[in-house]
Amino acid sequence: MTKAEIVADIAQKTGIEKVAIQATVEEFMSVVKEALARNENVYLRGFGSFITKKRAEKTGRNISKKTTIIIPAHYIPAFKPAKTFVNDVKKNVK
């Protein structure tokens, strides 16, 4: 499902204009990205959590140049679904 399909689905179910929903969805994504960039987690009860995970420093290899490089420690965004979310998906997947 794409962002455009999500917007269309919400518009159909609520009767709100697609433009307003598009702006709301865009702003929601922006707020989540900004919070994660500040290393703040976003918790949505019953849905899940947007969190940052730390990746440890590791050694990588460039096979074509036959060199070893150090990949520094860094943070990545992640999503952890709520238990109710997981249970609903398990029940409804066909």
N, CA, C and O atoms as a printed pandas DataFrame, in Angstrom:
     atom_number atom_name residue_name chain_id  residue_number  x_coord  y_coord  z_coord
0              1         N          MET        A               1    0.855   -1.176    0.000
1              2        CA          MET        A               1    0.000    0.000    0.000
2              3         C          MET        A               1    0.898    1.234    0.000
3              4         O          MET        A               1    1.819    1.335    0.810
4              5         N          THR        A               2    0.633    2.154   -0.891
5              6        CA          THR        A               2    1.429    3.369   -1.002
6              7         C          THR        A               2    0.817    4.495   -0.165
7              8         O          THR        A               2   -0.303    4.382    0.334
8              9         N          LYS        A               3    1.574    5.574   -0.026
9             10        CA          LYS        A               3    1.075    6.735    0.713
10            11         C          LYS        A               3   -0.186    7.289    0.047
11            12         O          LYS        A               3   -1.135    7.672    0.732
12            13         N          ALA        A               4   -0.197    7.332   -1.274
13            14        CA          ALA        A               4   -1.369    7.835   -2.000
14            15         C          ALA        A               4   -2.595    6.950   -1.743
15            16         O          ALA        A               4   -3.711    7.454   -1.619
16            17         N          GLU        A               5   -2.388    5.648   -1.664
17            18        CA          GLU        A               5   -3.500    4.733   -1.385
18            19         C          GLU        A               5   -4.001    4.905    0.040
19            20         O          GLU        A               5   -5.203    4.819    0.293
20            21         N          ILE        A               6   -3.091    5.146    0.966
21            22        CA          ILE        A               6   -3.486    5.399    2.356
22            23         C          ILE        A               6   -4.334    6.663    2.435
23            24         O          ILE        A               6   -5.382    6.675    3.081
24            25         N          VAL        A               7   -3.878    7.726    1.775
25            26        CA          VAL        A               7   -4.620    8.991    1.761
26            27         C          VAL        A               7   -6.005    8.794    1.150
27            28         O          VAL        A               7   -6.995    9.281    1.694
28            29         N          ALA        A               8   -6.082    8.089    0.033
29            30        CA          ALA        A               8   -7.368    7.854   -0.634
30            31         C          ALA        A               8   -8.299    7.033    0.263
31            32         O          ALA        A               8   -9.495    7.315    0.336
32            33         N          ASP        A               9   -7.762    6.031    0.937
33            34        CA          ASP        A               9   -8.569    5.175    1.811
34            35         C          ASP        A               9   -9.126    5.975    2.983
35            36         O          ASP        A               9  -10.304    5.849    3.320
36            37         N          ILE        A              10   -8.281    6.801    3.608
37            38        CA          ILE        A              10   -8.749    7.622    4.728
38            39         C          ILE        A              10   -9.793    8.631    4.257
39            40         O          ILE        A              10  -10.791    8.862    4.939
40            41         N          ALA        A              11   -9.561    9.229    3.092
41            42        CA          ALA        A              11  -10.519   10.200    2.549
42            43         C          ALA        A              11  -11.875    9.549    2.304
43            44         O          ALA        A              11  -12.915   10.139    2.596
44            45         N          GLN        A              12  -11.861    8.353    1.779
45            46        CA          GLN        A              12  -13.112    7.648    1.504
46            47         C          GLN        A              12  -13.847    7.306    2.803
47            48         O          GLN        A              12  -15.068    7.440    2.882
48            49         N          LYS        A              13  -13.101    6.863    3.817
49            50        CA          LYS        A              13  -13.721    6.445    5.074
50            51         C          LYS        A              13  -14.194    7.614    5.925
51            52         O          LYS        A              13  -15.168    7.476    6.666
52            53         N          THR        A              14  -13.520    8.775    5.836
53            54        CA          THR        A              14  -13.869    9.903    6.706
54            55         C          THR        A              14  -14.654   11.003    6.014
55            56         O          THR        A              14  -15.352   11.775    6.671
56            57         N          GLY        A              15  -14.548   11.083    4.687
57            58        CA          GLY        A              15  -15.212   12.159    3.967
58            59         C          GLY        A              15  -14.420   13.458    3.983
59            60         O          GLY        A              15  -14.918   14.485    3.520
60            61         N          ILE        A              16  -13.212   13.435    4.501
61            62        CA          ILE        A              16  -12.348   14.613    4.522
62            63         C          ILE        A              16  -11.611   14.697    3.191
63            64         O          ILE        A              16  -11.309   13.675    2.574
64            65         N          GLU        A              17  -11.323   15.917    2.754
65            66        CA          GLU        A              17  -10.642   16.107    1.470
66            67         C          GLU        A              17   -9.260   15.474    1.481
67            68         O          GLU        A              17   -8.572   15.465    2.502
68            69         N          LYS        A              18   -8.866   14.946    0.328
69            70        CA          LYS        A              18   -7.563   14.292    0.202
70            71         C          LYS        A              18   -6.414   15.254    0.503
71            72         O          LYS        A              18   -5.397   14.846    1.064
72            73         N          VAL        A              19   -6.569   16.527    0.133
73            74        CA          VAL        A              19   -5.502   17.507    0.356
74            75         C          VAL        A              19   -5.213   17.658    1.849
75            76         O          VAL        A              19   -4.053   17.715    2.258
76            77         N          ALA        A              20   -6.267   17.724    2.657
77            78        CA          ALA        A              20   -6.101   17.871    4.104
78            79         C          ALA        A              20   -5.456   16.619    4.703
79            80         O          ALA        A              20   -4.597   16.712    5.580
80            81         N          ILE        A              21   -5.874   15.468    4.227
81            82        CA          ILE        A              21   -5.312   14.215    4.732
82            83         C          ILE        A              21   -3.860   14.075    4.304
83            84         O          ILE        A              21   -3.019   13.630    5.085
84            85         N          GLN        A              22   -3.565   14.453    3.071
85            86        CA          GLN        A              22   -2.185   14.398    2.572
86            87         C          GLN        A              22   -1.274   15.265    3.453
87            88         O          GLN        A              22   -0.181   14.842    3.829
88            89         N          ALA        A              23   -1.729   16.465    3.773
89            90        CA          ALA        A              23   -0.942   17.369    4.617
90            91         C          ALA        A              23   -0.748   16.777    6.015
91            92         O          ALA        A              23    0.332   16.894    6.594
92            93         N          THR        A              24   -1.778   16.150    6.548
93            94        CA          THR        A              24   -1.698   15.544    7.875
94            95         C          THR        A              24   -0.717   14.376    7.886
95            96         O          THR        A              24    0.102   14.265    8.798
96            97         N          VAL        A              25   -0.792   13.517    6.897
97            98        CA          VAL        A              25    0.105   12.366    6.809
98            99         C          VAL        A              25    1.548   12.845    6.650
99           100         O          VAL        A              25    2.449   12.328    7.311
100          101         N          GLU        A              26    1.769   13.824    5.784
101          102        CA          GLU        A              26    3.119   14.364    5.583
102          103         C          GLU        A              26    3.677   14.957    6.879
103          104         O          GLU        A              26    4.840   14.736    7.218
104          105         N          GLU        A              27    2.847   15.708    7.596
105          106        CA          GLU        A              27    3.297   16.324    8.841
106          107         C          GLU        A              27    3.565   15.271    9.911
107          108         O          GLU        A              27    4.512   15.410   10.685
108          109         N          PHE        A              28    2.745   14.218    9.968
109          110        CA          PHE        A              28    2.980   13.127   10.909
110          111         C          PHE        A              28    4.347   12.496   10.646
111          112         O          PHE        A              28    5.122   12.278   11.578
112          113         N          MET        A              29    4.638   12.208    9.395
113          114        CA          MET        A              29    5.927   11.605    9.054
114          115         C          MET        A              29    7.074   12.551    9.391
115          116         O          MET        A              29    8.130   12.113    9.847
116          117         N          SER        A              30    6.871   13.831    9.171
117          118        CA          SER        A              30    7.892   14.821    9.477
118          119         C          SER        A              30    8.172   14.880   10.980
119          120         O          SER        A              30    9.329   14.938   11.395
120          121         N          VAL        A              31    7.128   14.864   11.786
121          122        CA          VAL        A              31    7.276   14.906   13.241
122          123         C          VAL        A              31    8.012   13.656   13.735
123          124         O          VAL        A              31    8.882   13.754   14.600
124          125         N          VAL        A              32    7.674   12.492   13.195
125          126        CA          VAL        A              32    8.338   11.253   13.600
126          127         C          VAL        A              32    9.816   11.304   13.224
127          128         O          VAL        A              32   10.671   10.943   14.033
128          129         N          LYS        A              33   10.128   11.751   12.000
129          130        CA          LYS        A              33   11.525   11.840   11.559
130          131         C          LYS        A              33   12.323   12.801   12.433
131          132         O          LYS        A              33   13.450   12.497   12.825
132          133         N          GLU        A              34   11.740   13.962   12.741
133          134        CA          GLU        A              34   12.429   14.950   13.564
134          135         C          GLU        A              34   12.675   14.422   14.975
135          136         O          GLU        A              34   13.741   14.649   15.547
136          137         N          ALA        A              35   11.694   13.717   15.536
137          138        CA          ALA        A              35   11.856   13.156   16.883
138          139         C          ALA        A              35   12.964   12.108   16.894
139          140         O          ALA        A              35   13.785   12.091   17.811
140          141         N          LEU        A              36   13.000   11.242   15.900
141          142        CA          LEU        A              36   14.037   10.219   15.845
142          143         C          LEU        A              36   15.413   10.842   15.623
143          144         O          LEU        A              36   16.411   10.338   16.139
144          145         N          ALA        A              37   15.473   11.933   14.861
145          146        CA          ALA        A              37   16.744   12.623   14.642
146          147         C          ALA        A              37   17.276   13.222   15.944
147          148         O          ALA        A              37   18.487   13.364   16.115
148          149         N          ARG        A              38   16.372   13.574   16.862
149          150        CA          ARG        A              38   16.767   14.089   18.185
150          151         C          ARG        A              38   16.967   12.953   19.192
151          152         O          ARG        A              38   17.155   13.200   20.383
152          153         N          ASN        A              39   16.927   11.712   18.708
153          154        CA          ASN        A              39   17.068   10.509   19.529
154          155         C          ASN        A              39   15.926   10.370   20.538
155          156         O          ASN        A              39   16.123    9.872   21.647
156          157         N          GLU        A              40   14.738   10.813   20.142
157          158        CA          GLU        A              40   13.531   10.646   20.955
158          159         C          GLU        A              40   12.676    9.571   20.305
159          160         O          GLU        A              40   12.451    9.603   19.095
160          161         N          ASN        A              41   12.201    8.628   21.092
161          162        CA          ASN        A              41   11.323    7.593   20.571
162          163         C          ASN        A              41    9.894    8.117   20.484
163          164         O          ASN        A              41    9.513    9.023   21.224
164          165         N          VAL        A              42    9.107    7.545   19.578
165          166        CA          VAL        A              42    7.707    7.927   19.401
166          167         C          VAL        A              42    6.856    6.704   19.722
167          168         O          VAL        A              42    6.985    5.665   19.077
168          169         N          TYR        A              43    5.983    6.832   20.724
169          170        CA          TYR        A              43    5.159    5.721   21.174
170          171         C          TYR        A              43    3.702    5.961   20.796
171          172         O          TYR        A              43    3.124    6.987   21.156
172          173         N          LEU        A              44    3.114    5.021   20.075
173          174        CA          LEU        A              44    1.707    5.083   19.703
174          175         C          LEU        A              44    1.009    3.866   20.300
175          176         O          LEU        A              44    1.101    2.760   19.767
176          177         N          ARG        A              45    0.319    4.080   21.398
177          178        CA          ARG        A              45   -0.312    2.976   22.132
178          179         C          ARG        A              45   -1.247    2.184   21.220
179          180         O          ARG        A              45   -2.080    2.756   20.516
180          181         N          GLY        A              46   -1.097    0.880   21.244
181          182        CA          GLY        A              46   -1.927   -0.009   20.436
182          183         C          GLY        A              46   -1.437   -0.170   19.008
183          184         O          GLY        A              46   -1.960   -1.006   18.271
184          185         N          PHE        A              47   -0.448    0.610   18.603
185          186        CA          PHE        A              47    0.091    0.528   17.242
186          187         C          PHE        A              47    1.542    0.078   17.270
187          188         O          PHE        A              47    1.886   -0.948   16.683
188          189         N          GLY        A              48    2.399    0.841   17.952
189          190        CA          GLY        A              48    3.801    0.469   18.041
190          191         C          GLY        A              48    4.664    1.659   18.377
191          192         O          GLY        A              48    4.168    2.742   18.686
192          193         N          SER        A              49    5.971    1.441   18.313
193          194        CA          SER        A              49    6.934    2.478   18.667
194          195         C          SER        A              49    7.940    2.664   17.541
195          196         O          SER        A              49    8.451    1.697   16.976
196          197         N          PHE        A              50    8.211    3.915   17.229
197          198        CA          PHE        A              50    9.295    4.265   16.321
198          199         C          PHE        A              50   10.488    4.570   17.222
199          200         O          PHE        A              50   10.429    5.481   18.048
200          201         N          ILE        A              51   11.564    3.811   17.063
201          202        CA          ILE        A              51   12.705    3.935   17.949
202          203         C          ILE        A              51   13.997    4.053   17.139
203          204         O          ILE        A              51   14.023    3.793   15.936
204          205         N          THR        A              52   15.066    4.452   17.830
205          206        CA          THR        A              52   16.387    4.433   17.205
206          207         C          THR        A              52   17.187    3.306   17.834
207          208         O          THR        A              52   17.162    3.108   19.049
208          209         N          LYS        A              53   17.893    2.577   16.993
209          210        CA          LYS        A              53   18.742    1.488   17.468
210          211         C          LYS        A              53   20.187    1.831   17.148
211          212         O          LYS        A              53   20.497    2.359   16.080
212          213         N          LYS        A              54   21.060    1.521   18.090
213          214        CA          LYS        A              54   22.476    1.778   17.869
214          215         C          LYS        A              54   23.126    0.559   17.229
215          216         O          LYS        A              54   22.981   -0.564   17.713
216          217         N          ARG        A              55   23.831    0.792   16.153
217          218        CA          ARG        A              55   24.612   -0.245   15.492
218          219         C          ARG        A              55   26.058   -0.071   15.945
219          220         O          ARG        A              55   26.610    1.026   15.858
220          221         N          ALA        A              56   26.659   -1.130   16.418
221          222        CA          ALA        A              56   28.035   -1.076   16.909
222          223         C          ALA        A              56   29.010   -0.921   15.746
223          224         O          ALA        A              56   28.696   -1.232   14.597
224          225         N          GLU        A              57   30.197   -0.433   16.078
225          226        CA          GLU        A              57   31.255   -0.326   15.081
226          227         C          GLU        A              57   31.612   -1.733   14.598
227          228         O          GLU        A              57   31.643   -2.678   15.386
228          229         N          LYS        A              58   31.879   -1.860   13.313
229          230        CA          LYS        A              58   32.254   -3.171   12.790
230          231         C          LYS        A              58   33.216   -3.036   11.626
231          232         O          LYS        A              58   33.388   -1.958   11.056
232          233         N          THR        A              59   33.829   -4.133   11.292
233          234        CA          THR        A              59   34.770   -4.173   10.184
234          235         C          THR        A              59   34.050   -4.663    8.941
235          236         O          THR        A              59   33.352   -5.676    8.972
236          237         N          GLY        A              60   34.225   -3.937    7.848
237          238        CA          GLY        A              60   33.642   -4.327    6.576
238          239         C          GLY        A              60   34.736   -4.561    5.550
239          240         O          GLY        A              60   35.887   -4.175    5.751
240          241         N          ARG        A              61   34.367   -5.193    4.458
241          242        CA          ARG        A              61   35.357   -5.480    3.421
242          243         C          ARG        A              61   34.856   -5.010    2.072
243          244         O          ARG        A              61   33.702   -5.231    1.706
244          245         N          ASN        A              62   35.750   -4.354    1.336
245          246        CA          ASN        A              62   35.483   -3.982   -0.043
246          247         C          ASN        A              62   36.126   -5.075   -0.897
247          248         O          ASN        A              62   37.340   -5.082   -1.102
248          249         N          ILE        A              63   35.311   -5.984   -1.383
249          250        CA          ILE        A              63   35.821   -7.156   -2.089
250          251         C          ILE        A              63   36.536   -6.777   -3.376
251          252         O          ILE        A              63   37.564   -7.366   -3.710
252          253         N          SER        A              64   36.002   -5.796   -4.106
253          254        CA          SER        A              64   36.615   -5.440   -5.387
254          255         C          SER        A              64   38.008   -4.829   -5.213
255          256         O          SER        A              64   38.886   -5.049   -6.047
256          257         N          LYS        A              65   38.220   -4.058   -4.128
257          258        CA          LYS        A              65   39.530   -3.449   -3.885
258          259         C          LYS        A              65   40.375   -4.263   -2.909
259          260         O          LYS        A              65   41.538   -3.940   -2.668
260          261         N          LYS        A              66   39.793   -5.308   -2.356
261          262        CA          LYS        A              66   40.466   -6.166   -1.382
262          263         C          LYS        A              66   41.022   -5.361   -0.206
263          264         O          LYS        A              66   42.169   -5.534    0.205
264          265         N          THR        A              67   40.168   -4.474    0.322
265          266        CA          THR        A              67   40.555   -3.656    1.471
266          267         C          THR        A              67   39.558   -3.861    2.604
267          268         O          THR        A              67   38.421   -4.282    2.390
268          269         N          THR        A              68   40.009   -3.557    3.802
269          270        CA          THR        A              68   39.160   -3.633    4.982
270          271         C          THR        A              68   38.897   -2.204    5.455
271          272         O          THR        A              68   39.804   -1.374    5.507
272          273         N          ILE        A              69   37.643   -1.938    5.796
273          274        CA          ILE        A              69   37.280   -0.615    6.300
274          275         C          ILE        A              69   36.571   -0.768    7.640
275          276         O          ILE        A              69   35.994   -1.813    7.942
276          277         N          ILE        A              70   36.626    0.272    8.417
277          278        CA          ILE        A              70   35.921    0.308    9.698
278          279         C          ILE        A              70   34.628    1.089    9.479
279          280         O          ILE        A              70   34.650    2.244    9.053
280          281         N          ILE        A              71   33.509    0.443    9.776
281          282        CA          ILE        A              71   32.207    1.112    9.707
282          283         C          ILE        A              71   31.923    1.623   11.118
283          284         O          ILE        A              71   31.770    0.824   12.042
284          285         N          PRO        A              72   31.850    2.952   11.295
285          286        CA          PRO        A              72   31.682    3.498   12.649
286          287         C          PRO        A              72   30.307    3.165   13.237
287          288         O          PRO        A              72   29.372    2.835   12.507
288          289         N          ALA        A              73   30.201    3.257   14.551
289          290        CA          ALA        A              73   28.922    3.068   15.231
290          291         C          ALA        A              73   27.956    4.148   14.748
291          292         O          ALA        A              73   28.352    5.292   14.520
292          293         N          HIS        A              74   26.699    3.777   14.596
293          294        CA          HIS        A              74   25.699    4.733   14.126
294          295         C          HIS        A              74   24.305    4.290   14.585
295          296         O          HIS        A              74   24.115    3.173   15.066
296          297         N          TYR        A              75   23.361    5.180   14.426
297          298        CA          TYR        A              75   21.982    4.898   14.808
298          299         C          TYR        A              75   21.134    4.706   13.559
299          300         O          TYR        A              75   21.359    5.349   12.533
300          301         N          ILE        A              76   20.145    3.801   13.663
301          302        CA          ILE        A              76   19.211    3.588   12.560
302          303         C          ILE        A              76   17.788    3.646   13.111
303          304         O          ILE        A              76   17.564    3.301   14.271
304          305         N          PRO        A              77   16.828    4.074   12.299
305          306        CA          PRO        A              77   15.440    4.069   12.752
306          307         C          PRO        A              77   14.877    2.650   12.679
307          308         O          PRO        A              77   15.272    1.853   11.827
308          309         N          ALA        A              78   13.955    2.354   13.581
309          310        CA          ALA        A              78   13.314    1.044   13.597
310          311         C          ALA        A              78   11.879    1.195   14.087
311          312         O          ALA        A              78   11.527    2.183   14.731
312          313         N          PHE        A              79   11.063    0.203   13.772
313          314        CA          PHE        A              79    9.672    0.182   14.235
314          315         C          PHE        A              79    9.452   -1.093   15.010
315          316         O          PHE        A              79    9.789   -2.182   14.545
316          317         N          LYS        A              80    8.879   -0.955   16.202
317          318        CA          LYS        A              80    8.553   -2.114   17.019
318          319         C          LYS        A              80    7.037   -2.142   17.197
319          320         O          LYS        A              80    6.490   -1.296   17.904
320          321         N          PRO        A              81    6.352   -3.090   16.574
321          322        CA          PRO        A              81    4.891   -3.117   16.681
322          323         C          PRO        A              81    4.422   -3.507   18.075
323          324         O          PRO        A              81    5.093   -4.250   18.791
324          325         N          ALA        A              82    3.250   -2.986   18.443
325          326        CA          ALA        A              82    2.641   -3.330   19.730
326          327         C          ALA        A              82    2.131   -4.768   19.667
327          328         O          ALA        A              82    1.883   -5.296   18.583
328          329         N          LYS        A              83    1.976   -5.395   20.824
329          330        CA          LYS        A              83    1.510   -6.787   20.866
330          331         C          LYS        A              83    0.140   -6.937   20.221
331          332         O          LYS        A              83   -0.112   -7.917   19.519
332          333         N          THR        A              84   -0.748   -5.969   20.455
333          334        CA          THR        A              84   -2.082   -6.049   19.848
334          335         C          THR        A              84   -1.993   -5.941   18.333
335          336         O          THR        A              84   -2.745   -6.599   17.615
336          337         N          PHE        A              85   -1.077   -5.113   17.848
337          338        CA          PHE        A              85   -0.844   -4.964   16.409
338          339         C          PHE        A              85   -0.404   -6.311   15.826
339          340         O          PHE        A              85   -0.950   -6.766   14.821
340          341         N          VAL        A              86    0.579   -6.939   16.460
341          342        CA          VAL        A              86    1.100   -8.224   15.987
342          343         C          VAL        A              86    0.006   -9.286   16.002
343          344         O          VAL        A              86   -0.142  -10.052   15.050
344          345         N          ASN        A              87   -0.749   -9.324   17.077
345          346        CA          ASN        A              87   -1.835  -10.321   17.178
346          347         C          ASN        A              87   -2.900  -10.121   16.110
347          348         O          ASN        A              87   -3.390  -11.097   15.541
348          349         N          ASP        A              88   -3.268   -8.878   15.827
349          350        CA          ASP        A              88   -4.245   -8.589   14.785
350          351         C          ASP        A              88   -3.745   -9.030   13.415
351          352         O          ASP        A              88   -4.509   -9.567   12.613
352          353         N          VAL        A              89   -2.475   -8.805   13.151
353          354        CA          VAL        A              89   -1.909   -9.215   11.855
354          355         C          VAL        A              89   -1.874  -10.729   11.750
355          356         O          VAL        A              89   -2.189  -11.286   10.699
356          357         N          LYS        A              90   -1.492  -11.401   12.832
357          358        CA          LYS        A              90   -1.443  -12.864   12.825
358          359         C          LYS        A              90   -2.808  -13.478   12.549
359          360         O          LYS        A              90   -2.918  -14.472   11.832
360          361         N          LYS        A              91   -3.847  -12.879   13.123
361          362        CA          LYS        A              91   -5.202  -13.400   12.952
362          363         C          LYS        A              91   -5.749  -13.171   11.550
363          364         O          LYS        A              91   -6.509  -13.991   11.034
364          365         N          ASN        A              92   -5.360  -12.046   10.928
365          366        CA          ASN        A              92   -6.002  -11.642    9.678
366          367         C          ASN        A              92   -5.223  -11.947    8.430
367          368         O          ASN        A              92   -5.770  -11.805    7.336
368          369         N          VAL        A              93   -3.973  -12.360    8.527
369          370        CA          VAL        A              93   -3.206  -12.663    7.326
370          371         C          VAL        A              93   -3.706  -13.972    6.748
371          372         O          VAL        A              93   -3.883  -14.964    7.454
372          373         N          LYS        A              94   -3.930  -13.944    5.424
373          374        CA          LYS        A              94   -4.503  -15.126    4.759
374          375         C          LYS        A              94   -3.477  -15.774    3.876
375          376         O          LYS        A              94   -3.766  -16.783    3.231
